Amino acid sequence: MNKTEKPKGRGLEAILGNVNISSVQPSAHPGGNSYIKIDSIDANPFQPRTQFDEELLEGLAQSIKTYGLIQPVTVRPVEGGRYQLISGERRYRAAKMAGLTEVPAFVRTVDDMQSVQMALVENIQRADLNPLDVAMSYQMLVEECHLTQEELSEKFGKDRSTISNYLRLLRLSTPAQVAVRDSLISMGHALPLVVLEDAALQQKVIKKIVDENLSVRQTELEVKKLRNELEPAKPKVKITLSDEVRAFQADFSKKLKTKVKIKKDITGKGSITIPFSSDEELKKIIDQLQ
């Protein structure tokens, strides 16, 4: 399977270039679509999809050879008389495999930010995009388009918690992310693993999920069990009461004719317990305190 390499540490202008439409001249075919030479189209560097199924691409290429490319790709004009793909990369790749020299295209004059948003929004809305690719798309919109999780929630009609959960996938170790990408485990199985910072522990749980066909709930319990095993038992700190407090405790017990108990913790918080064995005894204690 092919992977699209994602740009790292580069600004939008450096990656996407400035729009210059004066030198762009797409040809028109009957029916109203623009037809563009396929070798003048550059792939979208912000393509969120990291995998393209070669078998499906070959099937699509065969269909294109027979019927042509029915659904146009979407491009934008850039410098040097070239175009940059906004959406339709699978069709673009299949058309190249089919040997087409030009493809039907919708040409959109948009700026860098609009191009990024159009590409990511179009891809996120596809049902077959795996959870990790969706997560990377959301993260790209956060980093490159400066959108908040609230704005993403409104744009895609998703709960904010859903957006947050997708972004949490990116905190997994690389092997765990690959397991999600390759559909070895579901997003529901992957989310509990985020709290396990050790990649080896994540892999241990993933193996158990696959080998024993664990449910999401069983995965959560397995992670909880591992965390409990890793956490050292907290030593009990015995707090000694001062002489003054112990003297007060003894005097108070003598006055109320019952064993008063004073407790406090390391922070200084505590309680005073006054036991009683009957309503009559309680009344006597209340009378003494008034």
N, C-alpha and C positions, 0 to 999 in steps of 0.2 A: 504494500500500500504506500502511496506517496504521501508525504507530509509537506504542508506549507510552512515554511520557516517564518516566524513572526519577528518583526523588527524590535530591537531592544535599544532603549536609551537614545532614541532619535526623535526630533520634533516632527510635527506634521508637515511643515514646509519642506524639510529636508527629505522626507520620505515620499510625499505626494507631489511635490513640485507646484509651481504656480500655473494657474489656468491661462492659456493663451489661445483664443479661438480664431484668431485672424488667419492662421495658416491651415485650418482644418476644413477639408472639403469632402464630406461623405457623399457617396454616389446614391442616387435614388432609383429604386426599381418599382415597377408597377405595383400598386397596392398601398403605397404611402410610406413604407418602411425605409429607413436609411440602411444601406449595405456598406459595410466597412471591411477593408482588407484585414484578414485575421492576423497577419504578421505585423500590423501596425497597432495591435491592442496589447497592452501590458497588463499582467495580472494585478489584482488588488493586494497591496502589502498588508492590508488589514483584514484579509479573509479570516474569519473566525474558525472555519472548518479545518481541522488538522489532518483529516483522513478522507480519502476518496477511494471508494471501492472499485478496484480495477475491473472486476467482472461486470459491475453495473455500468461503468463507463464504456466498456466494450460493447455491451448490449445497446446503450444509447447511441454509440457511434454507428452501429449497424443500422439502427432505425433511421438515423440522419442520412446515411448513404441511400436508403430506400425512399424516404419521404421528404428529406431536407430538414433544416432546422426551423420548426414551426414557431416556437416561442422565442422572440428576440432577446438578446442580452441587453443589459443597460450599461452604458459607458459615459464617460465625460471626456471632453477634449483637454489635452495638456500640451506642453511645449513640443516644438519640433514636428508638428503635424501628426502627433500620435494621440492615442486614446488610452484611457485607464478604465479597467473594468470596475463597475460598481457592484453589479450582481449578475449571477448567471455563470459562475466559474465552471460548474460541472458541464453545462452545455458548451461553453467555450472550449474546454479540454476535449470533450467528445467530438466537437466539430473539427478540431485539429487532427484528432485520431482518424476521423472519417476522410481527411484530405481536402476539406473545404478551403478555398482560398479567400472567401469573404463570408460574412455572416450578417443576418438582419440585426439591427440594433436600435434601441431607443437612445438618443443622444441627449444628455441632460447637462446644462450649463450650471454647475454648482461649485461652491468653494470647497476648500479642504475639509472643513468641519462638517458640512452637509454631506459630502461624499462618504466620510467615515460613518456618520450616523445612518445614512441610507443603506450602506453595505451591512452594517451590524444589525440594524433593525430587521432588514429583509431576512437575514440568516437566522436570527434568534427565533423568528416566527415560524421557521420550518419545523415540522413535527419530528423529522429524522435527525436533528442535530443532537449529538450526545451531550449529557449534562456538563461535562468538562468544557466542551467548546462553548456552551451557553455561558458558563461561568467566566471564561476568558473574554467573551464578548462584553459581558456586563462590566468586567474589570477594565476593559479597554475604553468603554464609554465613560467610566469614572475617571480614568487617568488622562485620556486624550481629549475628551469633550467636557470634562469637569462637571459631570452630572452627579447629583447626590443619589443615595438609595431611594429617597422619597420621590425624586424626579423620575427615576427608572421605574418605580412602582406605578406612577401615573401614566408614563409613556406606554408601558406594556400591559397595563391592567392587571398587575400581579400584586399580591400582598407584599408589604415590605419585608416580612419574615421570609417569604419565598426568595426574594432577591438576596437577602442576607445569607440564606442557606446555600444558594449557589456559590456566592463569593467565599463561603467557608471551605468549600472544596479545594480552593487554591492554597489552603494552609496544610493540606495533606502532603506527605512525602511524595517524591516523584514516582516511585513504584506504585504507591496507592492511587495516585492520579491516573497512571496508565491502566490500572485495574478497572477504574471507572470508565475511562475512554474506550477500553476494549470490551466493555459490558460484562466483565467477570463478576462484578458486584454492582448493585443498584446504588443510586444516590442515597436512598434511605439507609442502606447498609454502611455507606461510606461516612456519613455525617458523624456517627458516634465515635469513629476512629480519630477524629480531629483532636480530641483531648489526649490521645496517646502521642506524645511528642517523639518517641523513639520509633524510627522507621522499621526496625526489626520487629517490634511489637505489633505495629500495624500489619506487617506482612504475616505474622503469626495468626492474627485474627482473620485476615483475608483468606488464608489457607483453610482455616476451620470453617469459614462461611461456605467456601466452595466444596470442601470435602464432605461436610455434614449437612449441607443445604440449610444453614441456619436462617431463621426468620429475622426480620429487623429487630423485633423485641428480644429474641435470643442473643442477637449481636450486642444489643445495649447491655444486657446482663453480663455477657462475657467481658465486655470492656470494663464494666463496673467491678467485676471480680478481679481483673488484672490490676486495676488502680488500687483496690484495697490491699492487694498483696504487695504492691510497691510502696505504699505509704507506711512509714515506720510508725509503730504504736506510740502515741503521745504519752510521755511519762507523766504520772500523776504528781502534781506539785502539792505538797502538804504545807498548808499555811498555819503557822503557829500564832495564836492570839497573844497579844501583849499582856503583861501583868495587870495593867489597868483594866483592860477589857475582861479578863478572866475574873478579876475581883468584882467588876460590875455584874457579870453573869452569876457569880455565887450569891451576891447580895440580892439580886433580882429574884433568883430562885427561892431564896429564903423568905423574902417578902411575900411572894405569890404562893408559897408552899407547893411548888411544882418545879420540875427540872427544866429550866429555861436553857435553850441552846442557841449559841451565836456562831454563825458560819460566815466566812468571807473568802473570796477568791483572790488571785494574784493581782487583779485590777483594783481591789479595794471594795468591790461590790459584795453584798452579802445579804443575810437574812437573820431575823430573830424568831425562833420557834418557841411558842408557849403551848405545851400540850395540856389537854384536859380530858376527863373520862366521863363527864356527865353534864347535863344542862345546869345542874346546881353548882358544879365546880366552875363552869364557865361564868355563871353569874357572879360568883365570889371573886373571880379574877377581874371581871369588868369593874366591880365595885372598888377593888383595890387600886385600879388604874385611874379611876375618876377622882 
